[in-house]
Amino acid sequence: MLIFFASISFGQKNTLPSVYLKTIDGKTINTADLLKDSVPVFIDFWATWCKPCIIELNTLNDLYPDWQEETGLKIIAVSVDDPKTTNRVAPFVAGRGWEFQILLDPNGEFKRAMNVVDIPHSFLIAPDGRIVWQHAGFAPGDEQELYEQVIKLVNKK
């Protein structure tokens, strides 16, 4: 019986949870609204102090225009910077020229709902809200695995 409860409490959900977050310009958005365009969505949890996160997002930013044109993929970068450092996120992003949407999760609600422990941690979400792939950490070359997963998902339509 204890194992059953543990699997419910700690098991990965199979669909995108509904959580309210802020955009870097202060608007409130529900994560369910991320799926309204009926395209694959890549969600990446990161922070301004996380070097692998920054390398990953810089790499993805370089590839994003081509991937978006080819597959419709939408990239969402969710900052888990705490309330004390959240004000650093917008200038940090502007200085790097990242083209994808940035959301703020300063209290970690979305991070907890997605069972994220360490960052970077990313998820590929199908247009119907199913989590079809996830990956923790980043090393050069991981972006190719993501691309292959996106292509596989798009070709299933």
N, C-alpha and C positions, 0 to 999 in steps of 0.2 A: 504494500500500500504506500509506503514512504517513497519508493521509486516512482510510482505513478504520479504523486504530487510533485516530486522534483522535476519530472519531465515536463509537467505543465508549467511550473514556475520558471524553469531555466531553458526550456526548449525554444528554438528559433521559430518565430511566426512565419507562415508561408505567404502572407500578404502584407502590403504596406500599411502600417498603422496610421490612424488619423490623429495628428498632433498639431497644435498651433505654434508657429514660429514667427520670427520677425525677419523682414528683408533688411539689407544694410541701410535702406532709406527709411526704416521705421514702420513699414506697412506690415500688418498681420496677415499671414497666409496659413491655410490648412494644408498639411502634407497631401491630403486626398486630392487637392486641386492641382498637384504636380502632374497628375495623369490625364488632365482634361484635353490634351492635344492628341491623345491616342497614338503616342510614339513611345519607343523604349526610353526609359529614364535611368541614368546612371547617377547614383547618390554616393558622394564621398564625404566621410567625416574627417575633419582636419582641424588644425589649430595653427596660429601664427608662430608658435614656438617649436613646431614639429618639422624638422629638416626633411625626413622622407616624404611628409605630406606636401611640402612645398615643391620638391623635385617632381613628385607625381603630378601635381596640378599644373606646373609649368610644362611638363611633357604633354599632358592632355590638352592644354590650351593651344599648343602648336598644331595638334592633330584635329582639334575640334571642328574647324570650318569644313574640312574635307569629310570627316565622319558625319557631320550633321547633314551635309548635302547628299551624301550617299545613302544614309540610313534613317535620317530624321532624328537621330539620337539627341536627347536633351541631357546636359550635364548639370547637376546641382551640387554645389560644394557647401556642406553644412559645417560651419565653424562651431567648435565646442569650447572656444575661449570662454573663460568664466566672466561673471558680471564686471569684474575689475578691469579686464583687458578687452572687453567687447568693443570699446570705442576705438581700438587700434585696427580693427578688421577692415573697415572701409578704406582708410588710407593705404593699408598694406596691399589690398587687392588692386586699388587704383595704380599703385606703383608698379605692379606686375602686369597690368593690362589684361587681366583674365576676362574672357568674354562670356563666361557662363554665369548662371544665377548663383548668388551667394545668399545663404540663409544663416540665421544666428540661433544657436541652441545653448544659451549661456547657463541654463539650469540643468541641462542634460536630459530633458524629458524625452526628446526624440531618440537620443543616444541610448537611453535605457529601454525604450520601447522596441528598438531594433537589436537589443542585446549586444551592443558594441562595448568592448572592454578596452582595447588598445586602438590607437590610430596610427596611420591611416587605415580605415576600414571602409570598404566600398561594396555597393550592391547594384545589381542590374535588375531593373523592374520592368516586367512586361506591361504593355498598355492596359491590360486588365487588372493590374495591381499585384500580380504574383511576383514574388522574389524568385528569380530564375538562376541567379549566380551571385556569389559573394566572395570577397577576397580581403584578407588582412595583410597589412604591410605593403611595402612597395620596393621593388628592385627594377633596374632598367631591364626592359623586355616584357614586364608584366602588362604593359599597354597592348602588346600584340595578342596576349591571351584575352584581354577584354574585347579587342576588336573582333576576334574570332567568335566570341560569345554573342556579341551584338549581331554579327552577320548571321549566325545560326538562328537567333531569335527572329530577325527580320525575315529570313527565308522561310520560317514556319508559317507565316501569315497566309 
